[in-house]
């Protein structure tokens, strides 16, 4: 399977759900009941609503385009879709560099190295292709 970033909701199953659960766990500091099982149940829905509230989104519990923009944002030194300190922290941790949540030259260099080592264009922009590769590591 692969990530498609399609709309997921209560009852959905698969890698998109597993990815959302993994990232929600990091963003929400692993709340009680959230599991990484790839099954979108009531606990995942509750966490999605909580996350949506933090992002000033409609709290419908459905992960569609707007929610994906916050769960898997496109990031670089010059382009942040939102206040993305937590997402940058995830990326920095995955790269094995100091995880301060601030995108600086070290993060850009690490992302470019990650991209080259995984056959991606080394543009220094962390987008959906990078999130997908990171997920399957």
Backbone as ProteinMPNN parsed JSONL, in Angstrom:
{"seq_chain_A": "XXXXXXXXXXXXXXXXXXXXXXXXXXXXXXXXXXXXXXXXXXXXXXXXXXXXXXXXXXXXXXXXXXXXXXXXXXXXXXXXXXXXXXXXXXXXXXXXXXXXXXXXXXXXXXXXXXXXXXXXXXXXXXXXXXXXXXXXX", "coords_chain_A": {"N_chain_A": [[0.84, -1.187, 0.0], [0.262, 2.373, -0.307], [0.679, 5.826, 0.608], [-2.013, 7.966, -0.006], [-3.193, 10.216, 0.775], [-5.908, 10.569, 0.849], [-9.373, 11.318, 1.562], [-10.231, 10.461, 4.802], [-12.115, 8.809, 7.354], [-14.169, 7.912, 10.22], [-14.238, 4.461, 10.29], [-12.626, 4.096, 8.102], [-9.7, 2.43, 6.763], [-6.215, 1.522, 6.608], [-3.028, 2.632, 5.182], [-3.069, 5.473, 5.031], [-4.635, 6.109, 7.241], [-3.059, 5.008, 9.28], [-0.766, 6.614, 9.02], [-1.897, 9.146, 9.663], [-2.634, 8.624, 12.335], [-0.116, 8.21, 13.461], [1.134, 10.748, 13.14], [-0.734, 12.399, 14.44], [-0.404, 11.426, 17.016], [2.143, 12.388, 17.672], [1.736, 15.194, 17.459], [-0.277, 15.564, 19.393], [0.799, 14.611, 21.693], [0.621, 11.839, 22.31], [-2.176, 10.966, 23.176], [-4.403, 9.281, 25.506], [-5.798, 6.231, 24.421], [-5.36, 6.566, 21.683], [-4.272, 4.659, 19.088], [-1.852, 3.063, 16.949], [-2.926, 1.548, 14.571], [-4.004, 1.568, 12.049], [-6.707, 1.614, 11.758], [-9.496, 3.544, 11.63], [-11.143, 4.583, 14.173], [-13.355, 5.468, 16.927], [-11.637, 6.672, 18.835], [-9.553, 7.674, 17.25], [-11.043, 9.444, 15.717], [-11.845, 11.252, 17.712], [-9.352, 12.338, 18.376], [-8.654, 13.506, 15.927], [-10.612, 15.511, 15.8], [-9.826, 17.029, 18.01], [-7.288, 17.872, 17.151], [-8.057, 19.317, 14.86], [-9.429, 21.395, 16.096], [-7.311, 22.706, 17.393], [-6.072, 23.726, 15.189], [-7.803, 25.568, 14.234], [-9.791, 24.618, 12.497], [-12.807, 23.278, 11.014], [-14.358, 21.111, 13.231], [-14.954, 18.282, 12.404], [-14.063, 15.706, 12.469], [-13.191, 14.387, 10.244], [-10.635, 13.601, 8.01], [-9.773, 15.449, 5.551], [-8.826, 17.411, 2.665], [-8.213, 19.99, 3.873], [-7.512, 19.325, 6.535], [-5.417, 17.527, 6.06], [-3.529, 19.331, 5.08], [-2.546, 20.423, 7.398], [-1.727, 18.218, 8.903], [0.214, 17.004, 7.292], [2.112, 19.083, 6.36], [3.513, 21.242, 3.785], [6.798, 22.19, 3.878], [9.58, 24.421, 4.202], [12.577, 26.425, 4.263], [11.617, 28.874, 3.449], [8.908, 28.571, 3.179], [6.142, 27.933, 4.872], [3.163, 26.428, 5.565], [1.666, 26.943, 7.775], [1.819, 27.72, 11.288], [4.264, 25.822, 12.066], [5.84, 24.487, 13.998], [5.75, 22.019, 15.457], [5.6, 20.124, 13.355], [8.012, 20.643, 12.066], [9.715, 19.901, 14.074], [9.238, 17.12, 14.101], [10.326, 16.442, 11.593], [13.004, 17.232, 11.951], [13.759, 15.493, 14.023], [13.503, 13.052, 12.677], [15.572, 13.35, 10.886], [17.719, 13.243, 12.494], [18.9, 15.472, 13.632], [19.422, 18.406, 15.702], [16.471, 19.019, 17.353], [14.704, 21.641, 17.324], [12.483, 22.862, 16.356], [12.664, 24.986, 14.65], [13.153, 26.091, 11.41], [16.128, 26.065, 9.95], [19.389, 26.616, 8.397], [20.703, 24.135, 8.855], [18.595, 22.312, 8.947], [17.557, 22.586, 6.356], [19.787, 21.619, 4.873], [19.884, 18.977, 5.858], [17.408, 17.992, 4.987], [17.717, 18.175, 2.202], [19.791, 16.314, 1.868], [18.457, 13.991, 2.76], [16.501, 13.848, 0.759], [18.107, 13.435, -1.557], [19.271, 10.969, -0.875], [17.104, 9.318, -1.062], [16.252, 9.326, -3.64], [14.781, 11.554, -4.465], [13.963, 14.829, -5.777], [16.295, 17.225, -4.814], [15.32, 19.705, -3.462], [14.999, 20.913, -1.034], [12.526, 21.263, 0.044], [10.068, 20.062, 2.099], [7.661, 18.021, 1.363], [4.719, 16.174, 0.386], [5.85, 13.883, -0.839], [8.196, 13.517, 0.639], [7.105, 13.159, 3.206], [5.823, 10.725, 2.735], [7.979, 8.953, 2.129], [9.332, 9.117, 4.593], [7.402, 7.986, 6.285], [7.454, 5.295, 5.534], [9.925, 4.431, 6.345]], "CA_chain_A": [[0.0, 0.0, 0.0], [1.002, 3.628, -0.26], [-0.102, 6.961, 1.066], [-2.695, 8.707, -1.065], [-3.724, 11.419, 1.418], [-7.322, 10.667, 0.489], [-10.251, 11.616, 2.698], [-10.442, 9.33, 5.707], [-13.096, 9.085, 8.421], [-14.495, 6.753, 11.037], [-14.487, 3.287, 9.467], [-11.552, 3.942, 7.111], [-8.568, 1.577, 7.147], [-5.081, 1.54, 5.693], [-1.822, 3.404, 5.465], [-3.398, 6.877, 5.309], [-5.093, 6.158, 8.64], [-1.884, 4.758, 10.12], [0.045, 7.831, 8.966], [-2.593, 10.171, 10.451], [-2.516, 8.25, 13.748], [1.275, 8.429, 13.875], [1.388, 12.184, 13.245], [-1.584, 12.908, 15.523], [0.231, 11.06, 18.276], [3.23, 13.33, 17.951], [1.173, 16.52, 17.676], [-1.126, 15.605, 20.59], [1.536, 14.021, 22.808], [0.114, 10.487, 22.516], [-3.325, 10.914, 24.094], [-4.946, 7.965, 25.851], [-6.727, 5.613, 23.483], [-4.932, 6.642, 20.286], [-3.378, 3.554, 18.724], [-1.343, 3.048, 15.578], [-3.361, 0.266, 14.031], [-4.528, 1.733, 10.702], [-8.176, 1.524, 11.78], [-10.046, 4.833, 12.053], [-12.264, 4.364, 15.075], [-13.824, 6.615, 17.7], [-10.51, 7.372, 19.464], [-8.884, 8.451, 16.206], [-11.949, 10.549, 15.388], [-11.743, 12.222, 18.811], [-8.064, 13.013, 18.243], [-8.738, 14.362, 14.743], [-11.392, 16.698, 16.186], [-8.979, 17.834, 18.891], [-6.273, 18.476, 16.291], [-8.733, 20.316, 14.041], [-9.686, 22.543, 16.963], [-6.045, 23.413, 17.595], [-5.709, 24.359, 13.916], [-8.928, 26.432, 13.852], [-10.542, 23.998, 11.412], [-14.085, 22.678, 11.399], [-14.095, 19.89, 13.995], [-15.882, 17.263, 11.917], [-13.476, 14.384, 12.645], [-12.861, 13.833, 8.932], [-9.353, 14.101, 7.501], [-9.838, 15.786, 4.132], [-7.737, 18.282, 2.193], [-7.822, 21.023, 4.841], [-6.826, 18.714, 7.677], [-4.135, 17.004, 5.574], [-2.602, 20.456, 4.974], [-1.95, 20.644, 8.714], [-1.078, 16.984, 9.352], [1.382, 16.751, 6.437], [2.315, 20.363, 5.685], [4.676, 21.486, 2.942], [7.669, 23.049, 4.673], [10.945, 24.723, 3.788], [13.076, 27.625, 4.928], [10.84, 30.055, 3.035], [7.503, 28.247, 2.942], [5.436, 27.185, 5.904], [1.732, 26.625, 5.38], [1.062, 27.354, 9.037], [2.775, 27.695, 12.381], [4.561, 24.4, 11.932], [6.928, 24.095, 14.89], [5.683, 20.584, 15.755], [5.944, 19.372, 12.146], [9.451, 20.814, 11.857], [10.331, 19.066, 15.109], [9.155, 15.741, 13.603], [11.288, 16.317, 10.507], [14.354, 17.302, 12.518], [14.001, 14.237, 14.741], [13.694, 12.01, 11.665], [16.864, 13.589, 10.24], [18.772, 13.049, 13.492], [19.551, 16.734, 13.966], [18.838, 19.095, 16.85], [15.042, 19.246, 17.099], [14.286, 22.856, 18.01], [11.245, 23.352, 15.753], [12.947, 26.16, 13.824], [13.75, 25.675, 10.143], [17.33, 26.828, 9.658], [20.264, 26.035, 7.372], [20.988, 22.727, 9.143], [17.407, 21.55, 8.549], [17.536, 22.575, 4.891], [20.838, 20.703, 4.416], [19.487, 17.608, 6.196], [16.299, 17.613, 4.104], [18.286, 17.938, 0.866], [20.512, 15.043, 1.941], [17.406, 12.969, 2.828], [15.905, 13.746, -0.569], [19.075, 12.794, -2.464], [19.476, 9.565, -0.509], [15.898, 8.54, -1.362], [15.906, 9.475, -5.051], [13.862, 12.663, -4.69], [14.603, 16.093, -6.135], [16.827, 17.829, -3.595], [14.929, 21.113, -3.479], [14.921, 21.429, 0.327], [11.118, 21.435, 0.422], [9.52, 18.833, 2.681], [6.27, 17.91, 0.953], [4.081, 14.867, 0.546], [6.765, 12.785, -1.187], [9.086, 13.303, 1.793], [6.311, 12.553, 4.279], [5.575, 9.327, 2.377], [9.219, 8.201, 2.343], [9.557, 9.088, 6.05], [6.431, 7.055, 6.859], [7.811, 3.909, 5.237], [11.259, 4.083, 6.885]], "C_chain_A": [[0.876, 1.238, 0.0], [0.069, 4.73, 0.209], [-0.73, 7.668, -0.119], [-3.208, 10.044, -0.548], [-5.158, 11.669, 0.978], [-8.133, 10.977, 1.747], [-10.467, 10.346, 3.506], [-11.352, 9.771, 6.834], [-13.33, 7.808, 9.203], [-14.904, 5.601, 10.124], [-13.426, 3.052, 8.401], [-10.441, 3.067, 7.673], [-7.436, 1.784, 6.152], [-3.965, 2.465, 6.114], [-2.1, 4.881, 5.726], [-3.845, 7.043, 6.756], [-3.909, 5.97, 9.573], [-0.971, 5.982, 10.161], [-0.596, 8.915, 9.833], [-2.468, 9.879, 11.945], [-1.11, 8.538, 14.273], [1.556, 9.916, 14.086], [0.522, 12.813, 14.332], [-0.967, 12.61, 16.885], [1.333, 12.022, 18.657], [2.665, 14.702, 18.284], [0.426, 16.627, 19.006], [-0.481, 14.954, 21.805], [0.921, 12.698, 23.266], [-1.023, 10.416, 23.542], [-3.797, 9.484, 24.341], [-5.911, 7.491, 24.774], [-6.309, 5.679, 22.035], [-3.926, 5.529, 20.021], [-2.919, 3.735, 17.287], [-1.681, 1.692, 14.974], [-3.932, 0.357, 12.619], [-6.027, 1.609, 10.599], [-8.712, 2.815, 12.388], [-11.31, 4.573, 12.866], [-12.58, 5.622, 15.867], [-12.681, 7.371, 18.383], [-9.734, 8.206, 18.444], [-9.739, 9.651, 15.833], [-11.876, 11.644, 16.453], [-10.449, 13.018, 18.694], [-8.037, 13.933, 17.023], [-9.505, 15.639, 15.095], [-10.569, 17.616, 17.088], [-7.924, 18.578, 18.065], [-6.894, 19.584, 15.431], [-9.032, 21.574, 14.853], [-8.434, 23.366, 17.193], [-5.636, 24.198, 16.354], [-6.792, 25.31, 13.412], [-9.642, 25.934, 12.599], [-11.894, 23.529, 11.927], [-13.795, 21.331, 12.06], [-15.104, 18.805, 13.629], [-15.331, 15.841, 12.066], [-13.114, 13.679, 11.354], [-11.548, 14.447, 8.471], [-9.477, 14.234, 5.983], [-8.701, 16.734, 3.793], [-7.281, 19.305, 3.225], [-7.056, 20.434, 6.016], [-5.491, 18.126, 7.249], [-3.101, 18.121, 5.47], [-1.886, 20.723, 6.291], [-1.232, 19.401, 9.242], [0.209, 16.708, 8.578], [1.688, 18.02, 5.65], [3.542, 20.36, 4.774], [5.521, 22.532, 3.65], [9.014, 23.255, 4.0], [11.376, 25.968, 4.54], [12.191, 28.838, 4.631], [9.346, 29.794, 2.916], [6.96, 27.363, 4.045], [3.958, 27.464, 5.734], [1.044, 27.121, 6.645], [2.159, 27.383, 10.087], [3.149, 26.243, 12.634], [5.68, 23.911, 12.843], [6.927, 22.594, 15.179], [6.065, 19.738, 14.546], [7.439, 19.475, 11.867], [10.211, 19.963, 12.866], [10.34, 17.6, 14.672], [10.221, 15.507, 12.536], [12.712, 16.304, 11.058], [14.701, 16.018, 13.27], [14.271, 13.106, 13.765], [15.058, 12.136, 10.993], [18.034, 13.388, 11.207], [19.544, 14.31, 13.82], [18.838, 17.363, 15.164], [17.402, 19.495, 16.537], [14.556, 20.437, 17.921], [13.004, 23.45, 17.433], [11.422, 24.588, 14.901], [13.663, 25.694, 12.566], [14.923, 26.591, 9.827], [18.163, 26.123, 8.615], [20.566, 24.549, 7.602], [19.814, 21.842, 8.725], [17.323, 21.462, 7.029], [18.557, 21.585, 4.35], [20.454, 19.249, 4.684], [18.362, 17.12, 5.287], [16.822, 17.326, 2.7], [19.047, 16.615, 0.83], [19.526, 13.864, 1.973], [16.806, 12.752, 1.435], [16.846, 13.04, -1.545], [19.199, 11.308, -2.165], [18.262, 8.688, -0.79], [15.383, 8.787, -2.782], [14.901, 10.564, -5.357], [14.641, 13.895, -5.131], [15.047, 16.796, -4.857], [16.595, 19.346, -3.585], [14.824, 21.725, -2.077], [13.505, 21.696, 0.803], [10.582, 20.089, 0.893], [8.029, 18.805, 2.369], [5.771, 16.482, 1.103], [4.982, 13.698, 0.154], [7.689, 12.48, -0.013], [8.326, 12.67, 2.948], [6.105, 11.064, 4.002], [6.821, 8.473, 2.6], [9.481, 8.041, 3.834], [8.647, 8.035, 6.699], [6.875, 5.608, 6.681], [9.211, 3.517, 5.706], [11.13, 3.163, 8.065]], "O_chain_A": [[2.074, 1.168, 0.271], [-1.154, 4.587, 0.207], [-0.062, 7.939, -1.117], [-3.609, 10.906, -1.33], [-5.573, 12.808, 0.763], [-7.616, 10.901, 2.862], [-10.834, 9.301, 2.971], [-11.368, 10.939, 7.224], [-12.766, 6.759, 8.892], [-15.799, 5.742, 9.291], [-13.322, 1.954, 7.854], [-10.258, 2.97, 8.886], [-7.662, 2.168, 5.005], [-3.945, 3.003, 7.221], [-1.431, 5.488, 6.563], [-3.473, 8.012, 7.417], [-3.772, 6.699, 10.555], [-0.462, 6.343, 11.222], [0.085, 9.535, 10.65], [-2.222, 10.79, 12.734], [-0.937, 9.042, 15.382], [2.147, 10.3, 15.095], [0.997, 13.675, 15.072], [-1.006, 13.441, 17.792], [1.45, 12.426, 19.814], [3.063, 15.313, 19.275], [0.486, 17.662, 19.671], [-1.134, 14.765, 22.831], [0.727, 12.472, 24.46], [-0.853, 9.874, 24.634], [-3.619, 8.599, 23.505], [-6.737, 8.259, 24.281], [-6.838, 4.929, 21.214], [-2.868, 5.465, 20.648], [-3.529, 4.472, 16.513], [-0.831, 0.806, 14.881], [-4.309, -0.664, 12.044], [-6.574, 1.51, 9.5], [-8.41, 3.136, 13.537], [-12.395, 4.372, 12.318], [-12.129, 6.713, 15.519], [-12.747, 8.595, 18.501], [-9.308, 9.32, 18.747], [-9.221, 10.753, 15.652], [-11.85, 12.831, 16.124], [-10.446, 14.233, 18.889], [-7.46, 15.019, 17.078], [-9.084, 16.734, 14.721], [-10.613, 18.838, 16.943], [-7.7, 19.772, 18.264], [-6.318, 20.663, 15.295], [-8.9, 22.689, 14.349], [-8.489, 24.595, 17.187], [-4.94, 25.209, 16.45], [-6.709, 25.804, 12.287], [-10.046, 26.725, 11.747], [-12.097, 23.401, 13.134], [-13.067, 20.507, 11.506], [-15.98, 18.453, 14.418], [-16.05, 14.874, 11.819], [-12.766, 12.498, 11.367], [-11.367, 15.663, 8.531], [-9.309, 13.268, 5.239], [-7.73, 16.847, 4.541], [-6.079, 19.471, 3.433], [-6.049, 20.999, 6.443], [-4.519, 18.213, 7.998], [-1.922, 17.895, 5.74], [-0.75, 21.196, 6.299], [-0.235, 19.52, 9.954], [1.187, 16.228, 9.152], [1.549, 18.047, 4.427], [4.477, 19.583, 4.965], [5.042, 23.616, 3.982], [9.521, 22.368, 3.314], [10.627, 26.502, 5.357], [12.039, 29.722, 5.474], [8.588, 30.706, 2.584], [7.291, 26.18, 4.129], [3.541, 28.622, 5.757], [-0.057, 27.665, 6.575], [3.316, 27.095, 9.781], [2.436, 25.521, 13.332], [6.405, 22.989, 12.469], [7.982, 21.96, 15.152], [6.776, 18.743, 14.689], [8.064, 18.49, 11.472], [11.239, 19.372, 12.535], [11.343, 16.909, 14.854], [10.932, 14.503, 12.567], [13.525, 15.463, 10.674], [15.82, 15.516, 13.16], [15.163, 12.289, 13.991], [15.637, 11.132, 10.576], [19.193, 13.364, 10.794], [20.7, 14.246, 14.237], [17.778, 16.897, 15.581], [17.146, 20.221, 15.576], [14.069, 20.286, 19.042], [12.49, 24.436, 17.96], [10.437, 25.184, 14.467], [14.664, 24.982, 12.646], [14.733, 27.756, 9.477], [17.716, 25.148, 8.011], [20.672, 23.788, 6.641], [20.018, 20.744, 8.207], [17.051, 20.395, 6.477], [18.238, 20.793, 3.463], [20.673, 18.384, 3.837], [18.362, 15.963, 4.864], [16.418, 16.345, 2.076], [18.949, 15.874, -0.148], [19.736, 12.859, 1.293], [16.628, 11.616, 0.993], [16.423, 12.145, -2.278], [19.228, 10.483, -3.079], [18.361, 7.462, -0.765], [14.228, 8.495, -3.091], [14.233, 10.519, -6.391], [15.843, 13.993, -4.887], [14.259, 16.944, -3.923], [17.527, 20.144, -3.684], [14.586, 22.926, -1.946], [13.309, 22.296, 1.86], [10.639, 19.099, 0.164], [7.234, 19.477, 3.025], [6.337, 15.687, 1.854], [4.889, 12.627, 0.753], [7.938, 11.315, 0.295], [8.83, 11.755, 3.599], [6.197, 10.239, 4.911], [6.738, 7.396, 3.189], [9.816, 6.948, 4.291], [9.089, 7.282, 7.567], [6.691, 4.787, 7.579], [9.637, 2.384, 5.485], [12.137, 2.764, 8.65]]}, "name": "protein", "num_of_chains": 1, "seq": "XXXXXXXXXXXXXXXXXXXXXXXXXXXXXXXXXXXXXXXXXXXXXXXXXXXXXXXXXXXXXXXXXXXXXXXXXXXXXXXXXXXXXXXXXXXXXXXXXXXXXXXXXXXXXXXXXXXXXXXXXXXXXXXXXXXXXXXXX"}
